[in-house]
Each structure stands twice: as structure tokens, then as C-alpha cells.
Amino acid sequence: MRKVMSRSEPDRFESVADLLILDSEGRCIYGRHLLADIAAGRGSRRVYKVIGIAAEVLVVYMAYEFREVSECREALKLLVAGSIDYDLLARISEKVKLTFDDLEQLRELHFRGKLYHNPI
């Protein structure tokens, strides 16, 4: 049974409109087209911004959850080879629309990765 959410809470399975994800160094890893719109003065709308997700986490998540998108699989192959193509991530963000649930999953994966690499 799906929980009915209050009007103030977003639907977890709704696509996040105007989403911008930046890694901890400020590089855009999702939503570069939105960033370009803002820079060009076409960004008068409200932006949902997430900061600090590792690009590696985004690539792995996208390759698993959106394996039918060839660019996601290509990004994973590049990651395994030791590189991240930010232009490819920009193309992916135009094809793949993330939901609020996807963002929660990304945050969880990022947090688990930090714990694994930096045990307390």
C-alpha cells in the first residue's frame, strides 16, 4: 500500500524537476543543461540542488538502475578504466530523470562509501 503524503512532502517517485547535483569539489555531475540555462539568464525558476555526491556513486547507481540507457553503461566502463567523462554525465542527465527516491538512494550509497573508505 502506498503511503499518502502530505501536501508539503514531495512524492518519492515523482521526477525532480530542475535538479542540479554537484560533487564535493563543485563539479556539475547532473543537470549541466540547467546550469547553462542559469548562466545564460534563463534560470528564473526554483532549482533543487544537491551538493557532495561523488561522481563515482552517481555513475554506479545510474549504470545499475538505468542499464537500458547505453550512456550509463558507457560511463561505468570508463569508471572501471579509471576515468569520469563529465560531458557524458551531462548527456545522461538529459536522458535520465531522477526521482526523490533516487536521490535518497544516492545519498545512502555515498554515505556507505564514505564509511567503507574511512572507518570510524
C-alpha positions as CSV (number, residue, x, y, z in Angstrom):
1,M,0.0,0.0,0.0
2,R,1.4,3.4,-1.0
3,K,1.5,5.9,1.8
4,V,-0.4,9.1,1.1
5,M,2.0,12.0,1.6
6,S,1.1,15.4,3.0
7,R,1.0,18.3,0.5
8,S,4.3,19.6,1.9
9,E,6.1,16.4,1.1
10,P,7.2,15.5,-2.4
11,D,6.1,12.3,-3.9
12,R,9.1,10.0,-3.6
13,F,8.5,8.6,-7.1
14,E,8.0,11.9,-8.8
15,S,10.8,13.2,-11.1
16,V,12.7,16.0,-9.6
17,A,12.3,19.0,-11.8
18,D,15.2,21.4,-12.2
19,L,17.7,19.1,-10.4
20,L,21.3,20.1,-10.1
21,I,23.9,17.7,-8.5
22,L,27.4,18.9,-7.7
23,D,30.2,16.8,-6.3
24,S,32.2,17.9,-3.2
25,E,34.5,19.9,-5.4
26,G,31.7,21.9,-7.1
27,R,31.8,20.0,-10.4
28,C,28.4,19.5,-12.0
29,I,27.6,15.8,-12.3
30,Y,23.9,16.0,-13.1
31,G,21.9,18.8,-14.7
32,R,24.6,20.7,-16.6
33,H,21.9,21.9,-19.1
34,L,20.1,23.6,-16.2
35,L,23.4,25.2,-15.1
36,A,23.9,26.5,-18.6
37,D,20.4,28.0,-18.6
38,I,21.0,29.7,-15.3
39,A,24.3,31.1,-16.5
40,A,22.6,32.4,-19.6
41,G,20.0,34.2,-17.6
42,R,17.2,31.7,-18.4
43,G,17.1,30.3,-14.9
44,S,14.3,32.2,-13.2
45,R,12.8,29.0,-11.8
46,R,13.5,27.3,-8.4
47,V,16.4,24.8,-8.5
48,Y,16.7,21.7,-6.4
49,K,20.4,21.5,-5.6
50,V,22.3,18.6,-4.0
51,I,26.0,19.0,-3.1
52,G,28.6,16.5,-2.2
53,I,27.6,13.3,-4.1
54,A,30.7,11.6,-5.5
55,A,30.6,11.2,-9.3
56,E,31.6,7.6,-8.9
57,V,28.5,7.0,-6.8
58,L,26.3,8.6,-9.5
59,V,27.9,6.5,-12.3
60,V,27.5,3.2,-10.4
61,Y,23.9,4.0,-9.4
62,M,22.9,5.1,-13.0
63,A,24.5,2.0,-14.5
64,Y,22.6,-0.3,-12.2
65,E,19.2,1.5,-12.2
66,F,19.2,2.7,-15.8
67,R,21.1,-0.1,-17.5
68,E,18.8,0.3,-20.6
69,V,20.5,3.7,-21.2
70,S,23.6,2.9,-23.2
71,E,25.4,6.1,-21.9
72,C,25.0,4.8,-18.4
73,R,26.8,1.6,-19.3
74,E,29.4,3.5,-21.1
75,A,30.1,5.8,-18.1
76,L,30.5,2.7,-15.9
77,K,33.1,1.2,-18.4
78,L,35.0,4.5,-18.2
79,L,34.9,4.5,-14.4
80,V,36.2,0.9,-14.3
81,A,39.0,2.1,-16.6
82,G,39.8,4.9,-14.1
83,S,38.2,8.0,-15.7
84,I,35.0,10.0,-15.5
85,D,33.6,11.8,-18.5
86,Y,31.7,14.9,-17.4
87,D,30.4,15.5,-20.9
88,L,28.9,12.0,-20.9
89,L,27.3,12.7,-17.4
90,A,25.7,15.8,-18.9
91,R,24.2,13.7,-21.7
92,I,23.0,11.2,-19.2
93,S,21.3,13.8,-17.2
94,E,19.3,14.9,-20.2
95,K,18.1,11.3,-20.8
96,V,17.5,10.1,-17.2
97,K,15.1,11.9,-14.9
98,L,15.8,11.1,-11.3
99,T,13.1,10.9,-8.6
100,F,13.2,11.9,-4.9
101,D,13.6,8.2,-4.2
102,D,16.7,8.1,-6.5
103,L,18.2,11.0,-4.6
104,E,17.7,9.2,-1.3
105,Q,19.4,6.1,-2.7
106,L,22.3,8.2,-4.0
107,R,22.8,9.8,-0.6
108,E,22.7,6.4,1.1
109,L,25.3,4.9,-1.3
110,H,27.5,8.0,-0.9
111,F,27.3,7.7,2.9
112,R,28.1,4.0,2.9
113,G,31.0,4.5,0.6
114,K,32.5,7.1,2.9
115,L,32.1,4.7,5.9
116,Y,33.8,1.9,3.9
117,H,36.7,4.0,2.9
118,N,37.0,6.0,6.1
119,P,36.1,3.6,9.0
120,I,35.3,5.3,12.3
